[in-house]
Amino acid sequence: MGKRGARHFKSRLAAAHLQQLRELVAAHSAAALGAKVALIERHLLGGDCLNVGCVPSKAIIRASQLYAEMRYATQYGVQVPSDIHVDFSAVMQRMRSVRARISRADSAQRLTEAGVDVFFGEARFIGTETLTVDGTTLRFKKAMIATGSRPDTPSIPGLVEAGYLTNENVFDLAELPRPLLVIGGGPLGCELAQAFSRFGSKTIIAQNWPLFLPREERDAAQILSDAFARDGIEVRLNTRAVNVRVEDGQKLVDLVSDDFKSTVAVDAILTGTGREPNIEGLNLEAAGVHYDADHGICVNHFLQTSNRRIYAAGDVCLEHKFTHSADASARIVVRNALFLGRQPLSALTIPWCTYTDPQIAHVGCYVRQAHEEHISVKTFTVPMHDVDRAIADGEEAGFVKIHFKEGTDRILGATIVGRHAGEMINEVTLAMVAGIGLRTLAHVIHAYPTQAEATKKAADAYNRTRLTPSIKSLLRRWLQW
Ligand SMILES: Cc1cc2nc3c(=O)[nH]c(=O)nc-3n(C[C@H](O)[C@H](O)[C@H](O)COP(=O)(O)OP(=O)(O)OC[C@H]3O[C@@H](n4cnc5c(N)ncnc54)[C@H](O)[C@@H]3O)c2cc1C
């Protein structure tokens, strides 16, 4: 390793290249473009998304959804045996095999074949253009920090001593915890609470805000709230967990809702209260990189840090912590760092989705944001119960809501709630990125019957508003003639 590192050190002095921490996308693209690239990983290639985030969570959500569907099967006229049950260890085994299969794309072998030098170890800057990995020194012309984030630890007395789950260990569970307390009603808490509840955990969500999924529109969160009630999840809003103790092997958690105090006894506590950037140990001071302990590495519009040679991407610097925003920001870094590009982060249109059932997906701005920016906004909403395919599928909960700039057909944003909202939001995102307005969207022929027709219906609703009384009377006269 030391010898290999020394070779790198020499070649790096001559070549223009990108030294990057972790981000596989950037490493692949930069190497494919001919840059000399090293990638440093201290734990597992693939990061949170593959190992303890998107991939394992979606694999278990799929199993929970299937089980829920089987329980409702009689509503579709399908008889299922009365003794169906979930084999939790088989669910977790499938999740592991899904993860293993997807991990092949992120393997060290694939990276090496693509021309990327992979170093395993902790990266630590020792200067403005040098860093070490386990005693090996690497010199870089350009570097990207993509060290991600980790779950924060809520400061609840007794929690650490009692033991608790986060996304880092919940996917290692061998047995289904029942009952389960989920602290935090954000996307992570909601997705996993619903999955575990459907597997059979008696699940409680405690959220210290008056609403869960606080970022989303209220009518969207309300539909999910109704779905949670059907799943038997107990949602306690305005509720703080204030103390944890262990008695007879159970975790007793004191909850305070306004002035009302109660205690719940659970097998496990899962926290999903926020993320902290992974900046410790990087010795950013030596690199001259400014950071903020809460928000991570400070970057300008072009993702450049206070050290002009060093860029950042992904969770460690972005407000929107998603795999696709990490991916998109890493691509910007490759362009800006290696090709003197000036692509700003603000040029990106980033959708997102919470993969509950129904899913809640969003892109662009919310009405409240448009108002804050003094933009006149109009909205068309199409409930899923008006969409033939949603009726046929028995998936009528939800809506497509498209916001556009008044007086134009320019789409400002959209929220979709539905079984397949995450798939459906991509059409609106495409329209926004390509500058396609509602007028054109109304002309796009959608296959019948699909739930995505809801988007076309919203666009049709816009087109109908173009029929002003004078145009209508003109048309009437033309037809009479
Ligand atoms: C339960 C859960 C579900 C999620 N589901 C979704 C989803 O459905 N869709 C979605 O878009 N997003 C989802 N996310 C978010 C997504 O996982 C993250 O936004 C994404 O992984 C961020 O990518 P990243 O490259 O910035 O960081 P990471 O994927 O965290 O990668 C950072 C890597 O850097 C390494 N590292 C850190 N410090 C050092 C160091 N000093 N030296 C060397 N290596 C270091 C780490 O080991 C890690 O491998 C989910 C997250 C969680 C927790």
The ligand as a Gaussian input file, in Angstrom:
#p B3LYP/6-31G(d) Opt

LIG

0 1
 C      -32.811000       4.912000       5.720000
 C      -32.470000       5.839000       4.584000
 C      -33.188000       5.747000       3.404000
 C      -32.878000       6.575000       2.352000
 N      -33.621000       6.478000       1.222000
 C      -33.349000       7.285000       0.174000
 C      -34.101000       7.177000      -1.019000
 O      -35.021000       6.376000      -1.132000
 N      -33.768000       7.993000      -2.055000
 C      -32.753000       8.899000      -1.974000
 O      -32.492000       9.599000      -2.941000
 N      -32.026000       9.031000      -0.836000
 C      -32.295000       8.246000       0.233000
 N      -31.550000       8.349000       1.373000
 C      -30.459000       9.340000       1.425000
 C      -29.196000       8.818000       0.727000
 O      -28.816000       7.588000       1.300000
 C      -28.068000       9.834000       0.881000
 O      -28.535000      11.099000       0.480000
 C      -26.884000       9.449000       0.002000
 O      -26.353000       8.221000       0.409000
 C      -25.795000      10.536000       0.102000
 O      -24.717000      10.172000      -0.693000
 P      -23.266000      10.722000      -0.362000
 O      -22.383000      10.194000      -1.433000
 O      -23.290000      12.170000      -0.135000
 O      -22.866000      10.066000       1.056000
 P      -22.783000       8.549000       1.509000
 O      -23.590000       7.662000       0.668000
 O      -23.063000       8.558000       2.973000
 O      -21.254000       8.165000       1.285000
 C      -20.236000       8.760000       2.030000
 C      -19.090000       7.774000       2.157000
 O      -17.943000       8.462000       2.633000
 C      -17.244000       7.608000       3.527000
 N      -16.436000       8.459000       4.404000
 C      -16.869000       9.333000       5.343000
 N      -15.811000       9.955000       5.915000
 C      -14.695000       9.458000       5.334000
 C      -13.302000       9.686000       5.488000
 N      -12.819000      10.582000       6.357000
 N      -12.445000       8.983000       4.712000
 C      -12.892000       8.089000       3.806000
 N      -14.196000       7.832000       3.613000
 C      -15.093000       8.506000       4.362000
 C      -18.361000       6.852000       4.241000
 O      -17.885000       5.639000       4.760000
 C      -19.376000       6.644000       3.116000
 O      -19.187000       5.407000       2.462000
 C      -31.823000       7.522000       2.454000
 C      -31.088000       7.612000       3.631000
 C      -31.402000       6.786000       4.686000
 C      -30.593000       6.908000       5.946000

